């Protein structure tokens, strides 16, 4: 089997194939990679030394490539010009124009299978890509396979089994216990401002030990923001300062990690307390004297940090969590993309964050590749 990967990054497409038992020796079967980032290439060669690096996609000779017998063409052309989070310059953006390099090579190589990935975008841009690709895109959210909310579009002629079972992963499932990221206090004023009553309950009720699904978190893409990192409150970009609860999903990993843009997760210290009914206004401020407000179950924290006396009823004792936050580590971000631990541990921490954010969710791609009929490939 011969594969050509355009905009290969750190070659997680090859990792997805390896999970399906497809490997490349560089002779009988070859994985060709077009990539220009030296850091990504270094990670690829460390994990897959038989990879044949081709360099810049704009320099590829499609007639030469067509002689290689490419069975599978894959790629995720740079998305910044299409992304709702970006400037929406679309095909006028120099990076988005690289999509046409994919089309140029696809039309000449005529692979048995092809896959193009990109972000959610305006329908008018999506329709242009669909016209060139000849197939409608399929939207898959990585949250089905990981603890990350990541909606992506996939244009492919590979049959995809849409009966995908939600693995139910949330942030706490991917956190390291041996991390060295220091905890930082959360801005409580902003926390009250940004959390609604239900989200407060999610952070403090006694039933949290039962798992996320028992606290109304049945949506696969549920994020639970719990406040802001105070030292980053001056940032206009909300994702930079937002802190998320570990019982929810992580936000989509950004394509430009580092620079304090790493996802931030709430951490906790246990304190004794008891469940009480309170009346709260829309900002989460206690207003017991306003009888028109509904009761909301909250936690009353004891100053001595002690638990109430254990009883046979045991309905008034709970562990309440005093929140701090920390950045996710590179390994935790790798887990959000379902990469192996330390897959990118061959370059600096900053470069690790960046390429992880640029990558695909491996288990999503592996699921798509299951539809490849290898018996048809000689």
C-alpha positions in Angstrom: 0.0 0.0 0.0 1.3 3.4 -0.9 0.1 6.5 0.8 0.7 10.2 -0.1 0.0 12.6 2.8 -0.1 16.3 1.9 0.4 18.8 4.8 1.4 15.8 6.8 2.3 17.6 10.0 3.6 15.1 12.5 2.1 12.2 10.6 -0.8 11.2 12.8 -2.4 9.8 9.7 0.4 7.2 9.7 -0.3 6.5 13.4 -3.9 5.9 12.6 -2.9 3.4 9.9 -0.5 1.7 12.3 -3.4 1.1 14.7 -5.1 -0.8 12.0 -2.0 -3.0 11.4 -0.9 -1.1 8.2 2.8 -0.2 8.3 5.4 0.9 5.8 8.8 -0.4 5.1 9.7 2.2 2.4 10.2 -0.5 -0.3 7.1 -2.7 -0.9 4.9 -0.1 0.8 5.7 3.6 1.2 4.3 6.5 3.1 5.2 9.7 1.3 4.9 12.9 3.3 4.8 16.5 2.1 5.6 18.8 5.0 7.7 21.9 5.4 7.8 22.4 9.2 11.2 21.0 10.5 9.8 20.4 13.9 6.9 18.3 12.6 9.3 16.4 10.3 11.6 15.6 13.2 8.7 14.1 15.2 7.5 12.1 12.2 11.0 10.6 11.5 11.4 9.8 15.2 8.2 7.8 15.2 8.3 6.5 11.6 11.9 6.5 10.2 10.8 4.9 6.9 8.7 7.9 6.0 9.8 9.4 2.6 9.8 13.2 3.0 9.0 15.2 -0.1 9.1 18.8 1.1 6.9 21.7 -0.1 3.6 20.6 -1.7 3.9 23.4 -4.3 7.1 21.8 -5.6 5.7 18.4 -6.1 5.6 17.1 -9.7 2.3 15.4 -10.1 3.4 13.4 -13.1 6.3 11.9 -11.1 4.0 11.1 -8.2 1.4 9.5 -10.6 4.1 6.8 -11.4 4.3 5.7 -7.7 0.9 4.0 -7.6 -0.7 6.0 -4.8 -3.5 4.0 -3.2 -4.5 6.6 -0.6 -4.2 10.4 -0.7 -4.8 12.2 2.6 -4.4 15.7 3.8 -5.8 18.6 5.8 -5.0 21.8 4.0 -4.3 24.8 6.3 -7.7 26.0 7.6 -7.1 29.5 9.1 -8.7 31.1 6.1 -11.9 29.1 6.5 -12.3 28.8 10.2 -15.1 30.6 12.1 -12.4 31.4 14.6 -10.2 33.0 12.0 -10.6 36.0 9.7 -13.0 34.2 7.2 -10.8 35.3 4.2 -11.6 31.9 2.6 -9.9 31.3 -0.8 -8.3 34.8 -0.8 -6.1 33.6 2.1 -2.7 32.4 0.9 -2.9 29.4 3.3 -6.4 28.4 2.1 -5.2 28.5 -1.5 -3.1 25.4 -0.7 -6.4 23.5 -1.0 -6.0 23.7 -4.8 -2.6 22.0 -4.5 -4.5 19.0 -3.0 -6.9 19.1 -6.0 -4.1 19.4 -8.5 -2.4 16.3 -7.2 -5.6 14.4 -6.6 -6.7 14.9 -10.2 -3.4 13.7 -11.6 -2.7 10.8 -9.2 -6.3 9.4 -9.2 -5.9 7.4 -6.0 -8.1 4.5 -5.1 -9.1 6.3 -1.8 -8.9 9.9 -0.7 -9.5 11.9 2.4 -9.6 15.7 2.9 -10.2 17.2 6.4 -11.1 20.8 7.2 -12.8 22.9 9.8 -16.5 23.9 10.1 -16.9 26.9 7.7 -19.5 29.0 5.9 -21.7 27.0 3.6 -20.6 28.9 0.5 -16.9 27.8 1.1 -18.0 24.3 2.0 -19.9 24.0 -1.3 -16.9 25.1 -3.3 -14.7 22.4 -1.7 -17.5 19.9 -2.3 -17.7 20.7 -6.0 -14.0 20.1 -6.4 -13.9 17.0 -4.3 -17.0 15.4 -5.9 -18.3 14.1 -2.6 -20.3 15.7 0.3 -18.5 16.2 3.6 -19.3 14.2 6.7 -19.1 16.0 10.0 -17.6 14.1 12.9 -17.0 15.5 16.4 -13.9 14.2 18.1 -15.8 14.3 21.4 -17.2 10.9 20.5 -13.6 9.4 20.6 -11.9 11.8 23.0 -12.3 14.3 25.8 -12.1 17.2 23.3 -14.9 19.0 21.5 -13.6 19.2 17.9 -16.0 19.4 15.0 -14.4 18.7 11.7 -15.5 18.0 8.1 -14.2 15.1 6.1 -14.5 14.7 2.3 -13.8 11.1 1.4 -14.8 8.2 -0.8 -14.0 5.8 2.0 -17.2 4.2 3.4 -17.6 5.4 7.0 -19.5 3.5 9.6 -21.7 6.2 11.2 -22.7 3.9 14.1 -20.0 5.5 16.3 -20.3 4.8 20.0 -19.6 7.7 22.3 -16.7 6.6 24.6 -17.9 9.1 27.2 -14.5 10.6 27.9 -14.1 13.9 29.8 -11.1 15.9 30.9 -10.6 14.0 34.2 -10.0 10.8 32.1 -6.9 12.2 30.5 -5.3 14.2 33.3 -1.8 13.3 34.5 -1.3 12.7 38.2 2.5 13.4 37.9 2.3 16.8 36.2 4.4 19.7 37.5 2.1 22.5 36.4 1.5 24.8 39.5 -2.1 25.6 40.5 -3.3 29.2 40.3 -6.4 30.7 42.0 -9.4 31.3 39.8 -10.9 34.8 39.6 -14.0 34.1 41.7 -15.8 37.2 40.5 -15.5 36.1 36.9 -16.4 32.6 38.0 -19.7 33.8 39.4 -20.3 35.9 36.4 -19.7 33.1 33.8 -21.3 30.2 35.6 -25.1 29.7 35.5 -26.9 27.9 38.3 -26.8 24.5 36.7 -23.0 24.8 36.1 -22.5 25.7 39.7 -24.4 22.6 40.8 -22.3 20.5 38.4 -19.2 21.6 40.2 -20.3 21.0 43.7 -23.1 18.4 44.1 -22.6 15.2 46.1 -23.5 13.1 43.1 -20.4 14.0 41.1 -18.8 10.7 42.1 -21.4 9.0 39.9 -19.9 10.5 36.8 -20.7 13.3 34.3 -23.8 11.6 32.8 -25.7 11.8 36.1 -25.4 15.6 36.2 -27.1 16.6 33.0 -23.9 16.2 30.9 -25.4 14.0 28.2 -24.3 16.0 25.2 -21.1 14.8 23.7 -19.8 18.3 23.2 -20.6 19.7 26.7 -18.1 22.2 27.9 -18.2 23.5 31.5 -16.5 26.8 31.9 -16.1 27.6 35.6 -14.3 31.0 35.5 -11.4 32.9 34.2 -7.7 32.9 34.7 -7.4 36.3 36.3 -3.9 37.2 35.0 -5.2 36.7 31.4 -8.5 38.6 31.9 -7.2 41.4 29.7 -7.1 39.1 26.7 -9.9 39.7 24.1 -9.7 36.0 23.0 -11.9 34.2 25.5 -10.4 30.7 25.0 -7.1 32.1 26.3 -8.4 32.9 29.7 -11.3 30.5 30.1 -11.0 27.7 32.7 -12.9 24.4 32.3 -14.2 21.8 34.7 -12.6 18.4 34.5 -16.0 16.7 34.3 -16.6 18.3 30.9 -14.9 18.3 27.5 -11.9 20.3 26.6 -12.3 23.1 24.0 -10.9 22.5 20.5 -7.1 22.5 20.6 -6.0 25.6 18.8 -3.8 25.6 15.7 -1.5 28.1 17.5 -0.8 26.6 20.9 1.6 28.2 23.3 1.5 31.8 24.3 -0.8 31.0 27.1 -3.4 29.5 24.7 -3.1 26.0 26.2 -6.5 24.8 27.6 -6.8 25.4 31.3 -8.4 22.9 33.7 -9.8 23.6 37.1 -8.1 21.7 40.0 -9.3 21.4 43.5 -8.6 21.1 47.2 -11.1 19.2 49.3 -13.0 21.0 52.1 -15.8 19.8 54.4 -19.3 21.2 53.9 -23.0 20.4 53.7 -25.7 20.7 51.0 -28.1 23.5 51.6 -30.9 25.2 49.6 -30.2 28.8 48.6 -31.9 31.5 46.5 -29.5 32.9 43.9 -30.0 35.8 41.5 -28.9 35.6 37.8 -25.3 36.4 38.7 -25.1 33.6 41.3 -25.3 36.0 44.3 -27.2 34.7 47.4 -30.6 36.4 47.8 -32.5 34.4 50.4 -34.8 37.3 51.0 -36.1 37.3 47.5 -38.8 34.7 47.7 -39.7 34.9 44.0 -36.3 33.2 43.2 -36.3 29.4 43.1 -34.3 27.3 45.5 -30.9 26.1 44.2 -29.0 23.3 45.9 -25.5 24.6 46.9 -22.7 23.7 49.3 -22.1 25.5 52.6 -18.4 25.3 53.4 -17.2 25.0 57.0 -14.4 27.3 58.0 -12.6 24.5 59.8 -12.5 22.4 56.7 -14.0 19.5 58.6 -16.7 17.2 57.5 -20.0 17.0 59.4 -20.4 14.0 61.6 -21.1 10.8 59.7 -24.6 9.6 60.1 -26.8 6.7 58.8 -28.7 9.2 56.6 -25.5 10.9 55.4 -27.3 13.4 53.2 -25.7 16.5 54.6 -22.0 15.7 54.2 -20.2 16.5 50.9 -16.8 17.3 49.7 -16.7 20.8 48.2 -13.8 21.8 46.0 -11.9 25.1 46.3 -10.9 25.8 42.7 -7.6 26.7 41.2 -6.4 26.1 37.6 -3.4 25.0 35.6 -2.6 24.6 32.0 -2.9 21.2 30.3 0.5 19.5 29.8 1.7 18.4 26.4 0.9 14.8 27.2 -2.6 15.7 28.2 -3.0 17.6 24.9 -1.7 14.5 23.1 -4.4 12.4 24.9 -7.0 14.9 23.8 -5.9 14.1 20.2 -5.7 10.4 21.2 -2.0 10.3 20.3 0.4 8.0 22.3 1.9 9.6 25.3 5.1 11.6 24.4 4.5 11.1 20.7 5.7 14.7 20.1 8.4 14.6 22.8 11.2 15.2 20.3 10.9 19.0 20.1 10.4 22.0 22.4 7.3 22.3 24.6 6.1 25.2 22.5 6.4 23.3 19.3 4.7 20.3 20.8 1.6 22.4 21.7 1.5 24.0 18.2 1.7 20.7 16.3 -0.7 18.9 18.5 -3.2 21.7 17.9 -2.6 21.4 14.2 -3.1 17.6 14.1 -6.0 15.3 13.6 -7.7 13.2 16.3 -6.0 9.9 15.6 -8.9 7.7 16.7 -11.3 9.5 14.4 -9.0 9.0 11.4 -8.5 5.3 12.3 -12.2 4.9 12.4 -12.5 6.3 8.9 -9.7 4.2 7.6 -11.5 1.1 8.8 -13.6 1.4 5.6 -10.6 0.9 3.3 -10.7 -2.5 1.6 -7.1 -3.5 1.6 -7.9 -6.5 -0.5 -8.6 -4.2 -3.4 -5.2 -2.7 -3.2 -2.5 -4.8 -4.9 
